[in-house]
Amino acid sequence: MIRLAAFLVASSLGAQTIAITGVNVVDLTAGTIVPGQTVVVTGNRITALGPAASTRPPAQTQVIDGSGHYLMPGLWDMHVHLRSNPVDRDRPLVDENAATLELFLAHGVVGVREMGGDLHEHVLRWRDEIAAGKRLGPRILTAGRKLDGAVPSWPGSVSTMSAADAREAVKQMKKEGADFIKVYYNEVELPLLRAVLEEAHAQGLKVTGHLPRNLTLAAALEAGLDGMEHGMYLRTPKPEVWESYLAEGRQRAKVSIAADGAETTKRQLWMHDAGEAGRIYAQLAARPFWVTPTLMVEARVRYEISEQKFDSDPRKRFFDPAIWASWNPETGRRRPPSGAVLEALKKSARQVRELTVQAHKAGVPLLAGTDCGVSNNYVMPGWSIHEELAMMVEAGLTPAEALRTATSNAARWRGTEATEGAVAEGMRADLLLLRANPLTAIGATRELEALILGGRIFPRSQLDAMLRAAASRVEKNQTR
């Protein structure tokens, strides 16, 4: 174990100079370990890095023995939700969501990209409080509110029915302080989507979100979309096949013989065309067009809730009963599938994993995002990023490739790759000190000995205290 006293002193003193000596530095760019390094942190920056034998810490430095440990950049979960339960509108879950912020830190998540919802005013306030050092939590980027059609799918979204509406909605999100724009159209006319994209880009905002089902990936790319959420949209049928499928669906709806879930899923699986994918993926890579596969939610919400019982999960004690209730497949927004639908969804999730690897090999930039939060059954803030990374490796990425999606790629998306997302001199000191090598076993990211957040040290004892405090809050709420 590393010297705990040094951690506690450094943590209590706040911004100062610390040095981690004899540590193995994880170089994610090269995919290698650089052993025996000393890393000096002054304030919130890495100010020196080199071999321990020749890199001497400055005077008055708190020295931490990192021998036998591994130092890597902190993780970002690039798809999370801080929102209320749409099934129970009487409880906004403001305090309950705020309590999950420390759970991210306890698991090495130094930043999150919040994808918009009905708690946008609170999320914006939490973001600013964290940035100012007034609240403890991961750094937050947020979309504010999603942009949707006439009847939004989620509470809090902005309804846009014309190009003028769309431009005004983007301006409003910018005015309120959104960091990017999230689109959630089930179907959308191209002029309206182009209005969103043109206005957002004029305002200096990226646009990501769901791929409208009436548009092909090629059409969305041509319109200027910057990225998309969920790997299921990596399916690329030939345009004429997809148009025929949509036309058939509209006709069947008129005579009340719409396809059920099993048929819809199976047909979308079968329509994927490998040749079309090769052509489109090359274009996505050239843009670059950012894809957040969310493999975790594809499995957990689509079919695992039918095959696993989570009510006895030991992690339950860390989540407020109202949040846990939103995950209950019997009473929450999402119901467990069965029969032919269940089998189709399992095949769908397998295909999404395969397409994610194919897109990666084609050069499409990937981001690690889990879709954790209220209503997404048992995708648990903090824990889920490690499950997501493990699924990426299981699908076929190397540990280094998976880790980049949550570190350097996340920094590239934010436009901060020159100052964040790596262990190097001049970089922001958001760091994880691990007990094992994450390049040989991705599960090592769970073995967190200490978190360094903007130069502030949180030893394992303090991270454990965060978890105990979360469990204590839940216990008190249950006894009220």
Secondary structure as UniProt FT lines:
FT   HELIX           4..13
FT   STRAND          17..27
FT   TURN            28..31
FT   STRAND          32..42
FT   TURN            43..44
FT   STRAND          45..51
FT   TURN            52..54
FT   TURN            59..60
FT   STRAND          62..65
FT   TURN            67..68
FT   STRAND          70..73
FT   STRAND          75..80
FT   TURN            86..87
FT   TURN            89..90
FT   HELIX           94..98
FT   TURN            99..100
FT   HELIX           101..106
FT   TURN            107..108
FT   STRAND          109..114
FT   TURN            118..119
FT   HELIX           120..131
FT   TURN            132..133
FT   STRAND          139..142
FT   STRAND          147..148
FT   TURN            155..156
FT   STRAND          158..159
FT   HELIX           163..176
FT   STRAND          181..183
FT   HELIX           190..202
FT   TURN            203..204
FT   STRAND          207..209
FT   TURN            213..214
FT   HELIX           217..223
FT   STRAND          227..229
FT   HELIX           231..234
FT   HELIX           239..254
FT   TURN            255..256
FT   HELIX           261..271
FT   HELIX           274..286
FT   TURN            287..288
FT   STRAND          290..292
FT   HELIX           295..299
FT   HELIX           300..304
FT   HELIX           305..307
FT   TURN            311..312
FT   HELIX           314..318
FT   HELIX           321..326
FT   TURN            329..331
FT   HELIX           339..361
FT   TURN            362..363
FT   TURN            374..375
FT   TURN            377..378
FT   TURN            381..382
FT   HELIX           383..395
FT   HELIX           399..405
FT   TURN            406..407
FT   HELIX           408..414
FT   TURN            417..419
FT   TURN            425..426
FT   STRAND          431..434
FT   TURN            438..440
FT   HELIX           442..446
FT   STRAND          448..453
FT   TURN            454..455
FT   STRAND          456..459
FT   HELIX           460..479
//
